[in-house]
Amino acid sequence: MKRLKFEKVGDINSDFPYINVYLVDFDEPIIEIAVDEHNNIKFVMYKNNINDVVLSVENLKEILRVGEDFLPKALEDQKSELNRLTTRCE
């Protein structure tokens, strides 16, 4: 099983943060875990300089688990931020 590294990224151009997934020994992400326009989780596979990205079932389960944990937190954070902004405008 390859070791994975997860990095949460905030992007001013995105409504939600997202998570980049890396192989531990590489600088380029292999997958992005994000929230789509329907508030569902999505996985974006990146093209990169790694010839073949081979992941085990355990790696895929870990990526899915991180995504499943991330989604409700991202949605709740977005809701809290909208409530905060709405309250400030009143």
CORTAKA-V814754 format. One record per residue. RES is the residue in three letters. PHI is phi as a letter, one per 40 degrees, with the letter a starting at -180 (NA if undefined). PSI is psi in whole degrees, 0 to 359 (999 if undefined). NEAR is the number of other C-alpha atoms within 10 Angstrom. Layout:
res phi psi near
RES PHI PSI NEAR
RES PHI PSI NEAR
//
This chain:
res phi psi near
MET NA 132 9
LYS c 149 13
ARG c 136 10
LEU b 153 16
LYS b 137 15
PHE b 134 17
GLU b 121 13
LYS c 133 14
VAL b 129 13
GLY c 135 12
ASP b 123 10
ILE c 337 8
ASN c 3 7
SER b 143 10
ASP c 332 14
PHE b 151 18
PRO c 171 20
TYR a 171 23
ILE b 127 22
ASN c 138 20
VAL b 129 21
TYR b 152 18
LEU c 138 18
VAL d 321 13
ASP c 10 10
PHE b 148 12
ASP c 344 10
GLU c 137 16
PRO c 151 19
ILE b 333 19
ILE a 146 18
GLU b 132 22
ILE b 121 25
ALA a 175 24
VAL b 129 23
ASP c 182 12
GLU c 348 9
HIS b 15 6
ASN g 32 13
ASN b 159 12
ILE c 144 17
LYS b 152 16
PHE b 121 17
VAL b 121 11
MET c 130 12
TYR c 143 13
LYS c 140 12
ASN a 189 12
ASN c 1 11
ILE c 125 10
ASN d 301 7
ASP b 125 7
VAL c 112 11
VAL b 119 8
LEU b 146 13
SER c 169 10
VAL d 321 9
GLU c 319 11
ASN c 314 15
LEU c 321 11
LYS c 321 11
GLU c 316 13
ILE c 315 21
LEU c 317 16
ARG c 315 11
VAL c 317 15
GLY c 316 20
GLU c 325 14
ASP c 325 11
PHE c 319 19
LEU d 304 20
PRO c 327 15
LYS c 317 11
ALA c 317 18
LEU c 318 17
GLU c 318 11
ASP c 319 14
GLN c 317 15
LYS c 317 12
SER c 319 12
GLU c 318 12
LEU c 319 12
ASN c 319 12
ARG c 315 11
LEU c 321 11
THR c 317 10
THR c 320 9
ARG c 332 8
CYS c 347 7
GLU c 999 5
//
